[in-house]
Amino acid sequence: MKDHVALYTFGWDLCYTCNYRCPYCGVWERKNNGNPALDANQWLNVWNKIFDKYGSCRIYMSGGEPSTYPYFYDLVRELTNKHIVDICTNLSWDVDKIIPEIPGEKLKISATFHPSFADFNIFFAKAVKIKAYLSNSQIFYVAYPGQIREMPERALKFKMQRINLIPLPLRGNQIVLNNEEEKKAIRKISPYRGEKKDYQLQDISPFGRLCHAGHYYGVIRANGVVDRCGQYENGSLGNVFDNNFELFKEPLPCEKNYCPIESQWIVQ
C-alpha cells in the first residue's frame, strides 16, 4: 500500500521516557523540560488547532518510546480521526489494541529493532504481522559496532518478506561516529540511493541549501517548543501552545553541516 502524502508533516517528541536502555541512546535520560506527560487533552487541542490551520497532517510520533506515554492508545485513536499518525517505536507494545482497528492509510509504524533489549525472532514475527502498516515497508536498525556483524543476515531475512532494513549510522555531537569499515557495511545494505545516503553518512553537507524544514515540516518537542528539524534545538518556530504559532512562509537556508534523517526536505 502506497503511503498517503500530506502537505505538512510534524515530528513530535511525545515523551522522553523509554522502556529500553540502549547503549547508543541517551534520550531516556532527558527530562520533559518541566512538563512531564502533558495531558492528552492538551495535545488533542493543539492538534485540532493545527488541523484547522494546516489541514490533515502527517504526525511522526516519537520519543523516547511513545508507547510508554500513559494515554498512548487513546491518543493514537483520537489523532487518526483527523491526521495520519506515523509511530516511531521499538514495537514492544501490544499492536493488537489498535490494529486493525485503524486503517493503514491513517496509521503508519516506523519500527526500530534494538538487539540489546529485543529478541530478533519475536520482533521479526511482529513486524511481518503488521507489514501492511510499516512506513515505506521498512525497519530501522542502528549501526552500532556491536550490532553490525548480524546486520547483513537480518537484512536478508527482512528482504525475503519485502521489508527493507535501513541502517542508521551511529552519531553524536552532529557527526557520524562510524569508522570507514562500518560505513562500507552501511552502504552495502542500505536501500537508499544518491543524496539520501550521502547526507546520512555525512559525505555531503546541507549547509547553505534551501530547505523546507520549518516551512512544510517542524519538530514539536515534549514541552511544545518547535524547531525546524531534529538538528536544531533553538525553538526558532516558537511554541505550539501559542495562539500565533505558525510555520515559516518559505524555505530557508540550512545552517547545519549534517543531515542524518530529514534530507527529504532539502530543496532539490
C-alpha positions in Angstrom: 0.0 0.0 0.0 1.4 3.4 -1.0 1.8 5.8 1.9 -0.7 8.7 2.0 1.0 12.1 1.3 0.1 15.1 3.5 1.3 18.6 2.6 2.5 19.3 6.1 4.5 16.9 8.4 5.4 17.3 12.1 7.9 15.3 14.1 6.7 15.1 17.7 8.6 14.2 20.8 5.6 13.0 22.7 7.7 12.0 25.8 11.3 11.2 26.7 10.6 8.0 28.7 11.6 4.7 27.4 11.4 1.0 28.5 14.8 0.3 26.8 18.3 1.5 27.8 20.2 1.1 24.6 23.9 1.8 24.8 23.8 4.2 21.8 20.9 6.3 23.1 20.5 8.8 26.0 17.1 10.2 25.1 15.6 8.4 28.1 17.8 10.4 30.4 16.3 13.7 29.2 13.5 15.4 31.1 10.3 16.8 29.5 11.6 20.3 30.3 9.2 20.8 33.3 6.2 19.3 31.6 6.3 15.5 32.2 3.5 13.6 30.4 1.4 16.5 29.4 -2.3 15.7 29.5 -3.6 14.1 26.3 -6.4 16.6 26.1 -3.9 19.4 25.9 -2.2 17.8 23.0 -5.5 17.0 21.3 -6.4 20.6 21.5 -3.2 21.5 19.8 -3.6 19.0 17.0 -7.2 20.2 16.4 -5.9 23.8 16.0 -3.2 22.5 13.6 -5.8 20.7 11.6 -7.9 23.9 11.4 -4.8 25.8 10.2 -3.0 23.3 8.0 -5.5 20.5 7.3 -4.7 16.8 7.8 -1.0 16.4 8.6 1.4 13.5 8.9 2.4 13.3 12.6 5.7 11.4 13.2 5.1 10.5 16.8 8.4 9.8 18.6 10.2 10.0 21.9 11.7 8.3 23.9 9.3 5.4 23.3 5.9 6.9 22.7 4.1 3.7 23.8 5.3 4.5 27.4 3.1 7.6 27.4 0.2 6.8 29.7 -2.5 7.8 27.2 -0.8 6.3 24.2 -3.6 4.1 22.7 -6.4 6.6 23.2 -4.2 9.4 21.8 -3.5 7.5 18.6 -7.1 6.6 18.1 -8.2 10.2 18.5 -5.4 11.7 16.4 -6.2 9.4 13.4 -9.6 10.9 13.2 -8.1 13.9 11.6 -4.4 13.2 10.9 -2.1 10.5 9.6 0.0 9.1 12.6 3.4 7.5 12.0 4.7 5.9 15.2 8.5 5.8 15.7 8.7 2.8 18.1 10.6 -0.2 19.3 7.4 -2.2 18.8 7.4 -3.6 22.3 3.7 -2.7 22.8 0.5 -4.7 22.1 -0.2 -3.8 18.4 -3.5 -5.7 18.5 -5.0 -3.0 20.7 -5.2 -0.7 17.7 -4.5 -2.9 14.6 -6.6 -3.5 12.5 -9.0 -1.1 14.3 -7.3 1.9 12.5 -7.0 1.6 8.7 -3.5 1.6 7.1 -3.9 4.9 5.3 -4.4 6.6 8.7 -1.8 4.8 10.7 1.9 4.0 9.9 4.6 2.4 12.0 8.3 3.3 11.8 9.8 0.4 13.8 13.4 0.2 15.0 15.0 -3.1 16.1 17.2 -2.8 19.2 19.1 -6.1 19.8 20.2 -5.2 23.3 16.6 -5.4 24.5 14.5 -7.3 21.9 14.7 -10.9 20.6 15.1 -10.8 16.9 12.7 -13.7 16.1 9.9 -12.2 18.2 10.5 -8.7 16.7 10.6 -10.2 13.2 7.3 -12.1 13.6 5.6 -9.0 14.9 7.0 -6.8 12.1 5.8 -9.3 9.4 2.4 -9.4 11.1 2.0 -5.7 10.7 4.0 -5.1 7.5 0.9 -3.5 5.8 1.3 -0.7 8.4 5.1 -0.4 8.2 6.0 3.1 6.9 7.6 2.6 3.4 7.9 -1.1 4.2 11.0 -0.6 6.2 12.6 -1.4 9.6 15.3 0.8 11.1 18.5 -0.6 12.7 21.2 1.4 14.5 24.7 0.6 13.0 26.2 0.3 16.5 29.6 -1.6 16.3 28.3 -4.5 18.4 25.3 -4.9 16.1 26.9 -4.6 12.6 28.1 -8.2 12.2 24.5 -9.5 12.3 23.2 -6.7 10.1 23.5 -8.5 6.6 21.8 -11.7 7.8 18.9 -9.7 9.4 18.6 -7.5 6.3 18.3 -10.6 4.1 15.6 -12.1 6.3 13.6 -8.9 6.1 14.1 -8.6 2.4 12.6 -12.1 1.9 9.4 -10.5 3.4 9.7 -7.5 1.1 10.7 -5.3 4.0 13.9 -3.1 3.8 16.3 -2.9 6.7 17.5 0.7 7.0 20.9 1.0 8.8 21.1 4.2 10.8 24.7 5.5 11.2 25.8 5.9 14.8 26.0 9.6 15.5 26.7 12.1 18.3 27.5 15.8 18.5 26.2 16.2 15.0 28.8 13.9 13.4 28.9 10.3 12.1 30.8 8.1 14.6 31.1 5.0 12.5 34.6 4.3 11.0 35.1 3.7 7.3 34.7 -0.1 7.5 31.4 0.3 9.3 30.3 2.9 6.8 31.1 0.5 4.0 28.8 -2.1 5.6 26.0 0.5 5.9 26.4 1.5 2.2 26.2 -2.2 1.2 23.0 -2.9 3.0 21.1 0.5 2.8 18.5 0.6 0.0 18.9 4.4 -0.1 20.5 5.8 -3.3 22.0 9.1 -4.2 21.9 12.1 -1.9 19.8 10.5 0.8 22.6 8.1 1.6 25.3 10.7 1.1 23.7 13.1 3.6 23.1 10.2 6.0 26.8 9.3 6.0 27.9 12.9 6.1 29.6 12.6 2.7 27.9 15.9 1.6 26.7 18.9 3.7 23.3 20.6 3.6 24.9 23.9 4.7 23.5 26.8 2.7 21.0 24.8 0.8 17.3 25.9 0.9 15.2 23.5 3.0 11.5 23.1 3.6 12.3 22.2 7.3 10.4 24.8 9.2 8.2 25.5 6.1 6.4 22.3 5.4 7.9 20.5 8.4 8.6 21.1 12.0 9.7 19.2 15.2 7.5 19.7 18.2 9.3 18.9 21.5 7.7 17.5 24.6 7.3 20.9 26.1 5.7 22.4 23.0 8.8 24.2 21.7 9.0 23.9 17.9 12.3 23.5 15.9 12.9 23.4 12.2 14.2 19.8 12.3 15.9 17.3 14.6 19.3 19.0 14.2 18.0 22.3 15.7 17.2 23.0 19.3 16.7 26.8 19.3 12.9 27.0 19.2 13.0 29.2 16.1 9.4 28.4 15.3 8.1 29.3 18.8 5.8 27.2 20.9 2.9 25.1 19.5 0.8 26.1 22.5 0.9 29.8 21.5 -2.1 31.0 19.7 0.0 32.7 17.0 2.1 29.6 16.2 2.8 29.1 12.5 5.4 27.6 10.2 7.8 29.7 8.1 6.3 31.2 4.9 9.1 29.9 2.7 12.1 27.6 2.7 15.2 29.0 4.3 18.9 28.0 4.0 20.2 25.3 6.3 22.8 26.3 8.9 23.9 22.8 9.8 26.7 20.6 8.4 25.0 17.3 8.9 21.5 16.0 7.9 21.2 12.4 9.2 17.4 11.9 8.9 15.4 14.7 7.3 17.2 15.4 4.0 14.0 14.8 2.1 13.1 18.4 3.0 16.1 19.9 1.2 15.0 21.8 -1.9 16.2 19.8 -4.9 
